[in-house]
Amino acid sequence: MHTNAKLDNFLSQDNAGHKDRISQYYQHLAIKRTEAIEKLEETNKQLEAKNQQLLAEQQQIQALLQEQSTQLANLKKSQSSRKGTVTKISRSIKGDQAYLNELKRNEARLKAEIAKAAKRNSVPMDGLAKQRGKLPWPIKGRVLHTYGSTQGGQADWKGMVINANYEQPVKAVYPARWYLPITCVVMV
């Protein structure tokens, strides 16, 4: 029995060391498992925070996309309105250009008609030059200013001024005008 007691004692010591090692192993395993769980929880928190951040960024991007879509629609509407305005202005310019061309044609026709009328109504001026000095004086009176004399400053007289009585008859070889404020005949 003595041998058995020694063996049991030896075995029980060995068993106690084994239990101690197993206990330490379980403690170490529990610590590592706790650390792993804490790391996993921390990772889950970080993932949740990242998901929240990504969701916020996605909402922000969606809002920006909506805003840009609205701005694009407004720009297209504005561009369409401008195109309409440009089209109206172009039509107006074409209409004004056609009207201007018509006015220019009318102006050319009027100038041609005026030139024809002036040619028809023109009086040849060569007849008076041949009769120089032979024509009678239009009125009796004193000559105040002669043709080409200085009028004052740099202006010259473009005709003759003869002093005469009011309503004195005038003999004209060509049409003349009587200016009432002064008592003289101005031959034109």
C-alpha atoms as an extended CHARMM CRD file, in Angstrom:
* protein
*
       188  EXT
         1         1  MET       CA              0.0000000000        0.0000000000        0.0000000000  PROA      1               0.0000000000
         2         2  HSD       CA              2.8290000000        2.1140000000        0.6060000000  PROA      2               0.0000000000
         3         3  THR       CA              3.7400000000        2.0570000000       -3.0410000000  PROA      3               0.0000000000
         4         4  ASN       CA              0.2480000000        2.8840000000       -4.0060000000  PROA      4               0.0000000000
         5         5  ALA       CA              0.1960000000        5.8790000000       -1.7060000000  PROA      5               0.0000000000
         6         6  LYS       CA              3.3940000000        7.1610000000       -3.1990000000  PROA      6               0.0000000000
         7         7  LEU       CA              2.0820000000        6.6220000000       -6.6580000000  PROA      7               0.0000000000
         8         8  ASP       CA             -1.1990000000        8.2720000000       -5.7980000000  PROA      8               0.0000000000
         9         9  ASN       CA              0.6810000000       11.1310000000       -4.2410000000  PROA      9               0.0000000000
        10        10  PHE       CA              2.9220000000       11.3690000000       -7.2710000000  PROA      10              0.0000000000
        11        11  LEU       CA             -0.0220000000       11.1470000000       -9.5930000000  PROA      11              0.0000000000
        12        12  SER       CA             -1.9910000000       13.6370000000       -7.5720000000  PROA      12              0.0000000000
        13        13  GLN       CA              0.9350000000       16.0820000000       -7.7130000000  PROA      13              0.0000000000
        14        14  ASP       CA              1.1770000000       15.5300000000      -11.3980000000  PROA      14              0.0000000000
        15        15  ASN       CA             -2.5500000000       15.9030000000      -11.6240000000  PROA      15              0.0000000000
        16        16  ALA       CA             -2.3670000000       19.1200000000       -9.5830000000  PROA      16              0.0000000000
        17        17  GLY       CA              0.2950000000       20.5370000000      -11.9340000000  PROA      17              0.0000000000
        18        18  HSD       CA             -1.8080000000       19.5250000000      -14.8730000000  PROA      18              0.0000000000
        19        19  LYS       CA             -4.8460000000       21.2220000000      -13.3600000000  PROA      19              0.0000000000
        20        20  ASP       CA             -2.7840000000       24.2980000000      -12.6480000000  PROA      20              0.0000000000
        21        21  ARG       CA             -1.6020000000       24.4070000000      -16.2520000000  PROA      21              0.0000000000
        22        22  ILE       CA             -5.1170000000       23.8810000000      -17.5570000000  PROA      22              0.0000000000
        23        23  SER       CA             -6.3750000000       26.6270000000      -15.2340000000  PROA      23              0.0000000000
        24        24  GLN       CA             -3.6890000000       29.0120000000      -16.4770000000  PROA      24              0.0000000000
        25        25  TYR       CA             -4.5020000000       28.0310000000      -20.0510000000  PROA      25              0.0000000000
        26        26  TYR       CA             -8.1980000000       28.7690000000      -19.5070000000  PROA      26              0.0000000000
        27        27  GLN       CA             -7.3560000000       32.0770000000      -17.8370000000  PROA      27              0.0000000000
        28        28  HSD       CA             -5.0850000000       33.0020000000      -20.7140000000  PROA      28              0.0000000000
        29        29  LEU       CA             -7.7370000000       31.8310000000      -23.1900000000  PROA      29              0.0000000000
        30        30  ALA       CA            -10.4020000000       33.8860000000      -21.3680000000  PROA      30              0.0000000000
        31        31  ILE       CA             -8.1720000000       36.9960000000      -21.4300000000  PROA      31              0.0000000000
        32        32  LYS       CA             -7.4270000000       36.5500000000      -25.1260000000  PROA      32              0.0000000000
        33        33  ARG       CA            -11.1060000000       35.8940000000      -25.8610000000  PROA      33              0.0000000000
        34        34  THR       CA            -12.0720000000       39.0350000000      -23.9210000000  PROA      34              0.0000000000
        35        35  GLU       CA             -9.4520000000       41.0340000000      -25.8310000000  PROA      35              0.0000000000
        36        36  ALA       CA            -10.7040000000       39.5670000000      -29.1270000000  PROA      36              0.0000000000
        37        37  ILE       CA            -14.3140000000       40.4100000000      -28.2120000000  PROA      37              0.0000000000
        38        38  GLU       CA            -13.2910000000       43.9570000000      -27.2410000000  PROA      38              0.0000000000
        39        39  LYS       CA            -11.3720000000       44.3390000000      -30.5150000000  PROA      39              0.0000000000
        40        40  LEU       CA            -14.3640000000       42.9350000000      -32.4170000000  PROA      40              0.0000000000
        41        41  GLU       CA            -16.7150000000       45.3590000000      -30.6390000000  PROA      41              0.0000000000
        42        42  GLU       CA            -14.3180000000       48.2400000000      -31.3860000000  PROA      42              0.0000000000
        43        43  THR       CA            -14.1480000000       47.1260000000      -35.0270000000  PROA      43              0.0000000000
        44        44  ASN       CA            -17.9600000000       46.9370000000      -35.1210000000  PROA      44              0.0000000000
        45        45  LYS       CA            -18.1750000000       50.4670000000      -33.6720000000  PROA      45              0.0000000000
        46        46  GLN       CA            -15.6870000000       51.7100000000      -36.2590000000  PROA      46              0.0000000000
        47        47  LEU       CA            -17.6160000000       49.9610000000      -39.0490000000  PROA      47              0.0000000000
        48        48  GLU       CA            -20.8750000000       51.4720000000      -37.7920000000  PROA      48              0.0000000000
        49        49  ALA       CA            -19.2550000000       54.9240000000      -37.6620000000  PROA      49              0.0000000000
        50        50  LYS       CA            -17.8900000000       54.4170000000      -41.2040000000  PROA      50              0.0000000000
        51        51  ASN       CA            -21.3350000000       53.2800000000      -42.3570000000  PROA      51              0.0000000000
        52        52  GLN       CA            -22.9020000000       56.3880000000      -40.7970000000  PROA      52              0.0000000000
        53        53  GLN       CA            -20.2480000000       58.5790000000      -42.4170000000  PROA      53              0.0000000000
        54        54  LEU       CA            -20.7590000000       56.8790000000      -45.7910000000  PROA      54              0.0000000000
        55        55  LEU       CA            -24.5290000000       57.2700000000      -45.4430000000  PROA      55              0.0000000000
        56        56  ALA       CA            -24.1010000000       60.9880000000      -44.6360000000  PROA      56              0.0000000000
        57        57  GLU       CA            -21.7410000000       61.4180000000      -47.6010000000  PROA      57              0.0000000000
        58        58  GLN       CA            -24.1630000000       59.5340000000      -49.8380000000  PROA      58              0.0000000000
        59        59  GLN       CA            -27.0160000000       61.8140000000      -48.7240000000  PROA      59              0.0000000000
        60        60  GLN       CA            -24.7980000000       64.8490000000      -49.3140000000  PROA      60              0.0000000000
        61        61  ILE       CA            -23.8740000000       63.5830000000      -52.7900000000  PROA      61              0.0000000000
        62        62  GLN       CA            -27.5540000000       62.9070000000      -53.4960000000  PROA      62              0.0000000000
        63        63  ALA       CA            -28.4470000000       66.4600000000      -52.4020000000  PROA      63              0.0000000000
        64        64  LEU       CA            -25.6560000000       67.9060000000      -54.5800000000  PROA      64              0.0000000000
        65        65  LEU       CA            -26.7920000000       65.7740000000      -57.5040000000  PROA      65              0.0000000000
        66        66  GLN       CA            -30.3630000000       66.9940000000      -57.0340000000  PROA      66              0.0000000000
        67        67  GLU       CA            -29.1540000000       70.6070000000      -56.8310000000  PROA      67              0.0000000000
        68        68  GLN       CA            -27.0460000000       70.1910000000      -59.9740000000  PROA      68              0.0000000000
        69        69  SER       CA            -29.9820000000       68.5820000000      -61.7780000000  PROA      69              0.0000000000
        70        70  THR       CA            -32.1560000000       71.5560000000      -60.8190000000  PROA      70              0.0000000000
        71        71  GLN       CA            -29.4560000000       73.9960000000      -61.9620000000  PROA      71              0.0000000000
        72        72  LEU       CA            -29.0620000000       72.0960000000      -65.2360000000  PROA      72              0.0000000000
        73        73  ALA       CA            -32.8200000000       72.2290000000      -65.8210000000  PROA      73              0.0000000000
        74        74  ASN       CA            -32.8040000000       75.9800000000      -65.0760000000  PROA      74              0.0000000000
        75        75  LEU       CA            -29.8300000000       76.5060000000      -67.4140000000  PROA      75              0.0000000000
        76        76  LYS       CA            -31.5640000000       74.5730000000      -70.1960000000  PROA      76              0.0000000000
        77        77  LYS       CA            -34.7260000000       76.6120000000      -69.6550000000  PROA      77              0.0000000000
        78        78  SER       CA            -32.7280000000       79.8600000000      -69.6810000000  PROA      78              0.0000000000
        79        79  GLN       CA            -30.7950000000       78.7580000000      -72.7660000000  PROA      79              0.0000000000
        80        80  SER       CA            -34.0360000000       77.8850000000      -74.5370000000  PROA      80              0.0000000000
        81        81  SER       CA            -35.4520000000       81.2890000000      -73.6120000000  PROA      81              0.0000000000
        82        82  ARG       CA            -32.3000000000       83.0110000000      -74.9130000000  PROA      82              0.0000000000
        83        83  LYS       CA            -32.4850000000       81.0480000000      -78.1580000000  PROA      83              0.0000000000
        84        84  GLY       CA            -36.0790000000       82.2130000000      -78.5470000000  PROA      84              0.0000000000
        85        85  THR       CA            -35.0410000000       85.8040000000      -77.8950000000  PROA      85              0.0000000000
        86        86  VAL       CA            -32.1400000000       85.5300000000      -80.3620000000  PROA      86              0.0000000000
        87        87  THR       CA            -34.5150000000       84.0850000000      -82.9670000000  PROA      87              0.0000000000
        88        88  LYS       CA            -36.9680000000       86.9610000000      -82.4280000000  PROA      88              0.0000000000
        89        89  ILE       CA            -34.1650000000       89.5290000000      -82.6540000000  PROA      89              0.0000000000
        90        90  SER       CA            -32.8080000000       87.8720000000      -85.8220000000  PROA      90              0.0000000000
        91        91  ARG       CA            -36.2660000000       87.9710000000      -87.4110000000  PROA      91              0.0000000000
        92        92  SER       CA            -36.6480000000       91.6000000000      -86.3700000000  PROA      92              0.0000000000
        93        93  ILE       CA            -33.2270000000       92.4670000000      -87.8300000000  PROA      93              0.0000000000
        94        94  LYS       CA            -34.0940000000       90.6910000000      -91.0940000000  PROA      94              0.0000000000
        95        95  GLY       CA            -37.3950000000       92.5680000000      -91.2300000000  PROA      95              0.0000000000
        96        96  ASP       CA            -35.6480000000       95.8600000000      -90.4760000000  PROA      96              0.0000000000
        97        97  GLN       CA            -32.9930000000       95.0750000000      -93.0940000000  PROA      97              0.0000000000
        98        98  ALA       CA            -35.6940000000       94.4020000000      -95.6960000000  PROA      98              0.0000000000
        99        99  TYR       CA            -37.4270000000       97.6480000000      -94.7020000000  PROA      99              0.0000000000
       100       100  LEU       CA            -34.0950000000       99.5230000000      -94.8950000000  PROA      100             0.0000000000
       101       101  ASN       CA            -33.4220000000       98.0700000000      -98.3500000000  PROA      101             0.0000000000
       102       102  GLU       CA            -36.9020000000       99.1730000000      -99.4580000000  PROA      102             0.0000000000
       103       103  LEU       CA            -36.2300000000      102.6690000000      -98.0710000000  PROA      103             0.0000000000
       104       104  LYS       CA            -32.9080000000      102.7980000000      -99.9490000000  PROA      104             0.0000000000
       105       105  ARG       CA            -34.6440000000      101.7750000000     -103.1840000000  PROA      105             0.0000000000
       106       106  ASN       CA            -37.3060000000      104.4350000000     -102.5630000000  PROA      106             0.0000000000
       107       107  GLU       CA            -34.5750000000      107.0010000000     -101.8480000000  PROA      107             0.0000000000
       108       108  ALA       CA            -32.8150000000      106.1270000000     -105.1080000000  PROA      108             0.0000000000
       109       109  ARG       CA            -36.1100000000      106.4050000000     -107.0290000000  PROA      109             0.0000000000
       110       110  LEU       CA            -36.9020000000      109.7410000000     -105.3570000000  PROA      110             0.0000000000
       111       111  LYS       CA            -33.4280000000      111.0930000000     -106.1250000000  PROA      111             0.0000000000
       112       112  ALA       CA            -33.8400000000      110.0180000000     -109.7470000000  PROA      112             0.0000000000
       113       113  GLU       CA            -37.2740000000      111.6770000000     -109.9110000000  PROA      113             0.0000000000
       114       114  ILE       CA            -35.9090000000      114.8490000000     -108.2780000000  PROA      114             0.0000000000
       115       115  ALA       CA            -33.0350000000      114.9050000000     -110.7720000000  PROA      115             0.0000000000
       116       116  LYS       CA            -35.5120000000      114.4610000000     -113.6500000000  PROA      116             0.0000000000
       117       117  ALA       CA            -37.7570000000      117.2100000000     -112.2720000000  PROA      117             0.0000000000
       118       118  ALA       CA            -34.7780000000      119.5210000000     -111.7450000000  PROA      118             0.0000000000
       119       119  LYS       CA            -33.6430000000      118.8590000000     -115.2920000000  PROA      119             0.0000000000
       120       120  ARG       CA            -37.1380000000      119.5590000000     -116.6360000000  PROA      120             0.0000000000
       121       121  ASN       CA            -37.4810000000      122.7540000000     -114.5850000000  PROA      121             0.0000000000
       122       122  SER       CA            -33.9520000000      124.0340000000     -115.0300000000  PROA      122             0.0000000000
       123       123  VAL       CA            -33.6160000000      127.3290000000     -116.7700000000  PROA      123             0.0000000000
       124       124  PRO       CA            -30.5590000000      127.7650000000     -118.8930000000  PROA      124             0.0000000000
       125       125  MET       CA            -28.3590000000      130.4710000000     -117.3930000000  PROA      125             0.0000000000
       126       126  ASP       CA            -26.4210000000      131.2140000000     -120.5340000000  PROA      126             0.0000000000
       127       127  GLY       CA            -28.9040000000      133.8190000000     -121.8030000000  PROA      127             0.0000000000
       128       128  LEU       CA            -28.0240000000      136.5530000000     -119.2880000000  PROA      128             0.0000000000
       129       129  ALA       CA            -24.2830000000      136.4170000000     -119.9240000000  PROA      129             0.0000000000
       130       130  LYS       CA            -24.7950000000      137.3860000000     -123.5610000000  PROA      130             0.0000000000
       131       131  GLN       CA            -26.9130000000      140.3870000000     -122.5690000000  PROA      131             0.0000000000
       132       132  ARG       CA            -24.5280000000      141.7700000000     -119.9770000000  PROA      132             0.0000000000
       133       133  GLY       CA            -24.7110000000      145.5640000000     -119.8730000000  PROA      133             0.0000000000
       134       134  LYS       CA            -27.7270000000      145.6000000000     -122.2610000000  PROA      134             0.0000000000
       135       135  LEU       CA            -30.4670000000      144.9010000000     -119.6800000000  PROA      135             0.0000000000
       136       136  PRO       CA            -32.3160000000      147.7660000000     -117.9550000000  PROA      136             0.0000000000
       137       137  TRP       CA            -31.8260000000      148.4300000000     -114.2600000000  PROA      137             0.0000000000
       138       138  PRO       CA            -34.6130000000      146.7570000000     -112.2410000000  PROA      138             0.0000000000
       139       139  ILE       CA            -35.2630000000      149.8430000000     -110.1510000000  PROA      139             0.0000000000
       140       140  LYS       CA            -34.0700000000      153.4210000000     -109.8780000000  PROA      140             0.0000000000
       141       141  GLY       CA            -32.0500000000      154.0670000000     -106.7410000000  PROA      141             0.0000000000
       142       142  ARG       CA            -28.6220000000      154.2700000000     -105.2020000000  PROA      142             0.0000000000
       143       143  VAL       CA            -26.4600000000      151.0520000000     -105.1250000000  PROA      143             0.0000000000
       144       144  LEU       CA            -25.6970000000      150.2300000000     -101.4760000000  PROA      144             0.0000000000
       145       145  HSD       CA            -23.6810000000      147.0240000000     -101.9690000000  PROA      145             0.0000000000
       146       146  THR       CA            -22.2300000000      145.4430000000     -105.0840000000  PROA      146             0.0000000000
       147       147  TYR       CA            -21.6730000000      141.7810000000     -105.8450000000  PROA      147             0.0000000000
       148       148  GLY       CA            -18.5220000000      140.4380000000     -104.1730000000  PROA      148             0.0000000000
       149       149  SER       CA            -18.0130000000      143.4230000000     -101.8260000000  PROA      149             0.0000000000
       150       150  THR       CA            -17.2190000000      142.6400000000      -98.1690000000  PROA      150             0.0000000000
       151       151  GLN       CA            -20.3010000000      142.2460000000      -96.0070000000  PROA      151             0.0000000000
       152       152  GLY       CA            -18.4600000000      142.2210000000      -92.6910000000  PROA      152             0.0000000000
       153       153  GLY       CA            -15.8960000000      139.8140000000      -91.3670000000  PROA      153             0.0000000000
       154       154  GLN       CA            -15.1230000000      137.2130000000      -94.0010000000  PROA      154             0.0000000000
       155       155  ALA       CA            -18.5300000000      137.1640000000      -95.7460000000  PROA      155             0.0000000000
       156       156  ASP       CA            -19.0190000000      138.7160000000      -99.1930000000  PROA      156             0.0000000000
       157       157  TRP       CA            -22.2120000000      140.0000000000     -100.8200000000  PROA      157             0.0000000000
       158       158  LYS       CA            -23.6420000000      137.4970000000     -103.2760000000  PROA      158             0.0000000000
       159       159  GLY       CA            -25.7080000000      140.0740000000     -105.1510000000  PROA      159             0.0000000000
       160       160  MET       CA            -26.4570000000      143.8090000000     -105.4270000000  PROA      160             0.0000000000
       161       161  VAL       CA            -28.4120000000      145.8760000000     -102.8930000000  PROA      161             0.0000000000
       162       162  ILE       CA            -30.1770000000      148.9390000000     -104.3160000000  PROA      162             0.0000000000
       163       163  ASN       CA            -31.8710000000      151.5560000000     -102.1180000000  PROA      163             0.0000000000
       164       164  ALA       CA            -35.4830000000      152.2140000000     -103.2640000000  PROA      164             0.0000000000
       165       165  ASN       CA            -38.8410000000      153.5490000000     -102.0360000000  PROA      165             0.0000000000
       166       166  TYR       CA            -41.3630000000      151.1980000000     -100.4480000000  PROA      166             0.0000000000
       167       167  GLU       CA            -43.5900000000      149.4160000000     -103.0450000000  PROA      167             0.0000000000
       168       168  GLN       CA            -41.7680000000      151.0100000000     -105.9570000000  PROA      168             0.0000000000
       169       169  PRO       CA            -42.4490000000      148.8800000000     -109.0760000000  PROA      169             0.0000000000
       170       170  VAL       CA            -39.6110000000      146.5730000000     -110.1000000000  PROA      170             0.0000000000
       171       171  LYS       CA            -38.8080000000      145.6230000000     -113.6730000000  PROA      171             0.0000000000
       172       172  ALA       CA            -37.4140000000      142.1180000000     -113.5210000000  PROA      172             0.0000000000
       173       173  VAL       CA            -35.7450000000      140.2050000000     -116.2600000000  PROA      173             0.0000000000
       174       174  TYR       CA            -35.7860000000      137.2310000000     -113.8930000000  PROA      174             0.0000000000
       175       175  PRO       CA            -37.8420000000      136.3390000000     -110.7420000000  PROA      175             0.0000000000
       176       176  ALA       CA            -36.9660000000      138.3760000000     -107.6290000000  PROA      176             0.0000000000
       177       177  ARG       CA            -38.0830000000      138.6340000000     -103.9850000000  PROA      177             0.0000000000
       178       178  TRP       CA            -38.9980000000      141.6950000000     -102.0020000000  PROA      178             0.0000000000
       179       179  TYR       CA            -37.9880000000      141.6560000000      -98.3130000000  PROA      179             0.0000000000
       180       180  LEU       CA            -40.2260000000      143.9600000000      -96.2760000000  PROA      180             0.0000000000
       181       181  PRO       CA            -38.0570000000      144.8430000000      -93.2660000000  PROA      181             0.0000000000
       182       182  ILE       CA            -35.6960000000      146.8250000000      -95.4530000000  PROA      182             0.0000000000
       183       183  THR       CA            -36.6990000000      149.1210000000      -98.2690000000  PROA      183             0.0000000000
       184       184  CYS       CA            -34.5540000000      147.6510000000     -100.9500000000  PROA      184             0.0000000000
       185       185  VAL       CA            -34.8540000000      144.9810000000     -103.6050000000  PROA      185             0.0000000000
       186       186  VAL       CA            -32.7450000000      141.8810000000     -103.3100000000  PROA      186             0.0000000000
       187       187  MET       CA            -32.2420000000      140.1960000000     -106.6480000000  PROA      187             0.0000000000
       188       188  VAL       CA            -31.7490000000      136.4840000000     -106.5100000000  PROA      188             0.0000000000
